[in-house]
Amino acid sequence: MGMFGDPAVWLPFVFAALMGLSILIYVVLDGFDLGVGLLFPLATPDEKDRMIASIGPFWDANETWLVLAVGLLLVAFPIAHGTILTALYLPVAIMLTGLILRGVAFEFRVKAPTSHKERWNWAFFAGSAMTSVSQGFMLGMYIMGLQFTWATIAFALLTSVFLTVGYSFIGATWLIGKTEDKLQRKSVEWAKGGIWGIILGIGAISLASPLTSARIWDKWLSWPEVFVLSPLPIISVLLIAGLWYGLRRLPAEGDKGAWLPFSGTIALFVLAFGGLAYSFYPYVVPEKMTIYEAASAPESLFIILIGTCFVLPAILLYTALAYIVFRGKATELRYD
């Protein structure tokens, strides 16, 4: 009957894929608006207003994907949800505090008297930084198999720096497409400064994953896998070279190519995520618990899948609608 004959086999796989997709969309979408927040201290007061306007219509919807990913983890893989969130309790708490701080600062900075506005700007930056750093730390600990030793904590601190710089990079590339004139030129400079975070981050994770696990080493570096998978790193290197070259030519006459860096960065994030997903499959808790061991009963999963078939297209639809309606350059954000 094969894989698709047995619901106990294909349902956990489908939910793992949906959860992975939600996380990937979250990292790209909330990644760029967190990145805009991280770049706040480098901008003038007028530029900050324009930067906020560039993410105003989107940031709330972007966070929906995180809720969806954690929700799918809870209902589809409850045992893994317990294990992962227990191990990462502190960074999760910091991330949620950061997201709350960001949301409050976003609304209040527009309405606050001028004398208080700067404090809300710093709160917006602090919330963005707390969220990015804690997500980077969680990624590092996850890659290290949720083992807490000095070496794994050091690696997680490293990935938290790289993910934060990576977010600021995708934030800068978003601003290149969304802004004009002086702020656009500044965004190009920020992106040129942040590209090292992408290179070192992807490099560190690519090296560390096979070294922490003999299973991942075999998946990537045994024959014929090494040959079949070689396009992944080659395309990644070409994309980074393309980004490097493209940023040198911006801003261009008539705003040509302004969205290319953002598109290239999305492609890079997708490749890096695909590589990670391949490394860890079929484990949901690295080296401890597979998606099949952690999954809910097939009957429960089937009912949840029916619900997901309605919820997921709805979220996709309103996310796409927001980006279509508010396309073009960012204008002034007003609340009157």
C-alpha positions as CSV (number, residue, x, y, z in Angstrom):
1,M,0.0,0.0,0.0
2,G,3.0,2.3,0.5
3,M,3.3,5.4,2.5
4,F,0.0,6.9,1.5
5,G,-2.0,3.8,2.4
6,D,-1.3,4.0,6.1
7,P,-2.7,7.1,7.9
8,A,-0.2,6.5,10.8
9,V,2.6,7.1,8.3
10,W,1.3,9.9,6.0
11,L,-0.6,12.0,8.5
12,P,2.4,12.8,10.8
13,F,4.4,13.5,7.6
14,V,1.8,16.0,6.3
15,F,1.6,17.7,9.7
16,A,5.4,17.9,9.9
17,A,5.4,19.5,6.4
18,L,2.7,22.0,7.4
19,M,4.5,22.9,10.6
20,G,7.7,23.4,8.6
21,L,6.0,25.5,6.0
22,S,4.5,27.7,8.8
23,I,7.9,28.2,10.4
24,L,9.5,29.0,7.1
25,I,6.8,31.6,6.2
26,Y,7.1,33.1,9.7
27,V,10.9,33.4,9.5
28,V,10.7,35.2,6.2
29,L,7.7,37.5,7.0
30,D,8.2,38.3,10.6
31,G,12.0,38.1,10.0
32,F,11.9,41.3,7.8
33,D,9.7,43.3,10.2
34,L,11.8,42.3,13.2
35,G,14.8,43.3,11.0
36,V,13.2,46.8,10.5
37,G,12.9,47.1,14.3
38,L,16.5,46.1,14.7
39,L,17.7,48.8,12.4
40,F,15.8,51.5,14.3
41,P,18.8,53.0,16.3
42,L,20.5,53.7,12.9
43,A,17.8,55.9,11.6
44,T,16.7,59.5,12.0
45,P,13.2,60.3,13.6
46,D,11.6,60.9,10.2
47,E,13.2,57.7,8.8
48,K,11.9,55.7,11.8
49,D,8.3,56.9,10.9
50,R,8.8,55.8,7.3
51,M,10.3,52.5,8.4
52,I,7.3,51.8,10.7
53,A,4.9,52.8,7.8
54,S,6.7,50.2,5.6
55,I,5.7,47.3,7.9
56,G,2.5,48.9,9.4
57,P,-0.1,46.9,7.4
58,F,1.8,43.6,7.6
59,W,3.5,42.9,11.0
60,D,0.4,41.7,12.8
61,A,-0.6,39.2,10.1
62,N,3.1,38.0,9.9
63,E,2.9,36.8,13.5
64,T,-0.1,34.6,12.8
65,W,2.3,32.1,11.3
66,L,4.1,31.6,14.6
67,V,0.8,30.9,16.3
68,L,-0.1,28.4,13.6
69,A,3.3,26.6,13.8
70,V,3.1,26.3,17.6
71,G,-0.6,25.3,17.4
72,L,0.2,22.5,14.9
73,L,3.1,21.3,17.1
74,L,0.7,21.2,20.1
75,V,-2.1,19.3,18.4
76,A,-0.2,17.1,16.1
77,F,2.9,16.3,18.2
78,P,1.9,16.9,21.9
79,I,4.7,14.9,23.5
80,A,7.3,16.8,21.4
81,H,5.6,20.1,22.2
82,G,6.0,19.4,25.9
83,T,9.7,18.3,25.5
84,I,10.7,21.2,23.3
85,L,8.9,24.0,25.2
86,T,10.1,22.7,28.6
87,A,13.7,22.7,27.4
88,L,13.3,26.2,25.9
89,Y,11.1,27.7,28.6
90,L,13.3,30.8,29.2
91,P,14.0,31.8,25.6
92,V,10.3,31.3,24.8
93,A,9.3,33.6,27.7
94,I,11.8,36.2,26.5
95,M,10.5,35.9,22.9
96,L,6.9,36.4,24.0
97,T,7.9,39.4,26.2
98,G,9.7,40.9,23.2
99,L,6.7,40.4,20.9
100,I,4.4,42.0,23.5
101,L,6.8,44.9,23.9
102,R,7.0,45.4,20.1
103,G,3.2,45.4,19.7
104,V,2.7,47.9,22.5
105,A,5.5,50.2,21.3
106,F,4.2,50.0,17.7
107,E,0.8,51.4,18.6
108,F,2.0,53.8,21.4
109,R,4.9,55.5,19.5
110,V,2.4,57.0,17.0
111,K,0.1,58.4,19.7
112,A,2.6,59.4,22.3
113,P,3.6,63.0,22.9
114,T,6.8,64.0,21.2
115,S,8.8,63.9,24.5
116,H,7.9,60.2,25.0
117,K,8.2,59.0,21.4
118,E,11.9,58.3,21.7
119,R,11.3,55.9,24.6
120,W,8.8,54.0,22.6
121,N,11.2,53.8,19.7
122,W,13.8,52.2,22.0
123,A,11.1,49.8,23.3
124,F,10.3,48.8,19.8
125,F,14.0,48.1,19.1
126,A,14.3,46.2,22.5
127,G,11.3,44.1,21.7
128,S,12.6,43.3,18.2
129,A,16.1,42.4,19.6
130,M,14.6,40.2,22.4
131,T,12.5,38.3,19.9
132,S,15.3,37.8,17.4
133,V,18.0,36.8,19.9
134,S,15.7,34.3,21.7
135,Q,14.7,32.7,18.4
136,G,18.3,32.4,17.4
137,F,19.1,30.8,20.7
138,M,16.3,28.3,20.3
139,L,17.5,27.4,16.8
140,G,21.0,26.8,18.1
141,M,19.8,24.7,21.1
142,Y,17.5,22.7,18.7
143,I,20.4,21.9,16.3
144,M,22.4,20.8,19.3
145,G,19.7,18.3,20.3
146,L,18.4,20.4,23.3
147,Q,21.4,19.4,25.3
148,F,22.5,22.0,27.8
149,T,26.3,22.1,28.1
150,W,28.7,25.0,27.9
151,A,29.6,24.1,24.3
152,T,25.9,23.9,23.2
153,I,25.0,27.2,25.0
154,A,28.0,28.9,23.3
155,F,26.9,27.6,19.9
156,A,23.3,28.8,20.6
157,L,24.6,32.3,21.6
158,L,26.5,32.3,18.3
159,T,23.4,31.4,16.2
160,S,21.4,34.1,18.2
161,V,23.8,36.7,16.9
162,F,23.8,35.4,13.4
163,L,20.0,35.1,13.2
164,T,19.6,38.6,14.6
165,V,22.0,40.0,11.9
166,G,20.2,37.8,9.3
167,Y,16.9,39.4,10.3
168,S,18.4,42.9,10.1
169,F,19.7,42.0,6.6
170,I,16.3,40.8,5.3
171,G,14.8,43.9,7.0
172,A,17.2,46.1,5.1
173,T,16.4,44.4,1.8
174,W,12.7,44.9,2.4
175,L,13.3,48.6,3.0
176,I,15.3,48.9,-0.3
177,G,12.2,47.8,-2.1
178,K,9.7,49.8,0.1
179,T,11.5,53.1,0.5
180,E,13.1,55.8,-1.7
181,D,15.8,58.5,-1.8
182,K,18.0,58.8,1.2
183,L,16.4,56.0,3.3
184,Q,16.7,53.6,0.4
185,R,20.4,54.5,0.0
186,K,20.9,54.0,3.7
187,S,19.1,50.6,3.5
188,V,21.5,49.5,0.8
189,E,24.4,50.3,3.1
190,W,22.8,48.4,6.0
191,A,22.3,45.4,3.8
192,K,25.9,45.5,2.7
193,G,26.9,45.6,6.4
194,G,24.6,42.7,7.3
195,I,25.4,40.2,4.6
196,W,28.3,38.7,6.7
197,G,25.7,37.6,9.3
198,I,23.9,35.5,6.6
199,I,27.2,34.0,5.3
200,L,28.6,33.1,8.8
201,G,25.2,31.9,10.1
202,I,24.5,29.5,7.2
203,G,28.1,28.4,7.3
204,A,28.1,27.8,11.1
205,I,24.8,25.8,11.0
206,S,25.9,23.8,7.9
207,L,29.2,22.8,9.7
208,A,27.7,22.2,13.1
209,S,24.7,20.0,12.1
210,P,26.8,17.1,10.7
211,L,29.4,17.3,13.5
212,T,26.8,16.9,16.2
213,S,25.2,13.8,14.7
214,A,26.7,10.9,12.9
215,R,23.2,10.3,11.3
216,I,23.2,13.8,9.8
217,W,26.8,13.4,8.7
218,D,25.8,10.2,6.8
219,K,22.8,11.9,5.3
220,W,24.9,14.7,3.7
221,L,28.4,13.3,3.2
222,S,28.0,9.6,2.2
223,W,27.8,8.5,-1.5
224,P,25.7,9.2,-3.6
225,E,24.0,11.7,-1.3
226,V,26.9,14.1,-1.4
227,F,26.5,14.2,-5.2
228,V,22.7,14.5,-5.3
229,L,22.7,17.3,-2.7
230,S,25.6,19.3,-4.1
231,P,23.3,21.7,-5.9
232,L,22.0,23.0,-2.5
233,P,25.3,24.5,-1.3
234,I,26.3,25.6,-4.9
235,I,23.0,27.5,-5.4
236,S,23.4,29.1,-1.9
237,V,26.9,30.3,-2.7
238,L,25.7,31.7,-6.1
239,L,22.8,33.4,-4.4
240,I,25.1,35.1,-1.8
241,A,27.4,36.2,-4.7
242,G,24.4,37.5,-6.6
243,L,23.2,39.5,-3.5
244,W,26.7,40.9,-3.0
245,Y,27.0,42.0,-6.6
246,G,23.4,43.3,-6.7
247,L,23.8,45.4,-3.6
248,R,26.8,47.1,-5.2
249,R,24.6,48.3,-8.1
250,L,21.8,49.8,-6.0
251,P,20.0,52.1,-5.9
252,A,19.6,52.0,-9.6
253,E,18.0,54.5,-12.1
254,G,14.1,54.2,-12.1
255,D,14.2,51.9,-9.0
256,K,15.3,49.0,-11.2
257,G,16.1,45.8,-9.3
258,A,15.0,47.2,-5.9
259,W,13.2,44.0,-5.0
260,L,15.9,41.6,-6.2
261,P,17.9,41.6,-2.9
262,F,14.7,40.8,-0.9
263,S,13.7,38.0,-3.4
264,G,17.3,36.6,-3.2
265,T,17.3,36.6,0.6
266,I,13.9,34.7,0.6
267,A,15.4,32.1,-1.7
268,L,18.4,31.8,0.5
269,F,16.3,31.3,3.6
270,V,14.2,28.7,1.8
271,L,17.4,26.7,0.8
272,A,18.8,26.9,4.4
273,F,15.5,25.8,5.9
274,G,15.2,23.0,3.3
275,G,18.7,21.8,4.3
276,L,17.8,21.8,8.0
277,A,14.5,20.0,7.4
278,Y,16.4,17.3,5.4
279,S,19.0,17.0,8.1
280,F,16.5,16.4,10.9
281,Y,13.8,14.4,9.2
282,P,12.2,12.2,10.6
283,Y,13.1,13.6,14.0
284,V,10.9,16.3,15.7
285,V,13.1,16.3,18.8
286,P,16.6,15.8,17.4
287,E,18.0,12.3,17.9
288,K,15.3,11.5,20.6
289,M,11.8,11.4,19.1
290,T,10.6,11.0,15.5
291,I,7.5,12.6,14.1
292,Y,5.9,9.1,14.1
293,E,6.6,8.5,17.8
294,A,5.4,11.9,18.8
295,A,2.3,12.1,16.7
296,S,-1.3,12.2,18.0
297,A,-3.6,9.3,17.1
298,P,-4.4,9.1,13.3
299,E,-8.1,9.7,14.0
300,S,-7.3,13.0,15.9
301,L,-4.9,14.1,13.2
302,F,-7.5,13.4,10.4
303,I,-10.0,15.7,12.2
304,I,-7.4,18.4,12.7
305,L,-6.3,18.1,9.0
306,I,-9.9,18.9,7.9
307,G,-9.8,22.0,10.1
308,T,-6.4,23.0,8.7
309,C,-7.7,22.7,5.2
310,F,-10.0,25.7,6.0
311,V,-7.7,27.7,8.3
312,L,-4.5,27.6,6.2
313,P,-6.0,28.9,2.9
314,A,-7.8,31.7,4.9
315,I,-4.5,32.8,6.4
316,L,-2.7,32.6,3.1
317,L,-5.5,34.6,1.4
318,Y,-5.5,37.5,3.8
319,T,-1.7,37.6,4.0
320,A,-1.6,37.8,0.2
321,L,-4.4,40.3,0.1
322,A,-2.5,42.6,2.6
323,Y,0.6,42.5,0.4
324,I,-1.4,43.2,-2.8
325,V,-3.4,46.1,-1.3
326,F,-0.4,47.8,0.3
327,R,2.1,47.2,-2.5
328,G,4.3,50.1,-3.7
329,K,6.4,52.5,-1.7
330,A,5.7,53.2,2.0
331,T,3.7,56.3,2.7
332,E,3.1,58.2,5.9
333,L,1.5,56.1,8.6
334,R,-1.5,58.0,10.1
335,Y,-4.1,57.2,12.7
336,D,-6.7,60.0,12.0
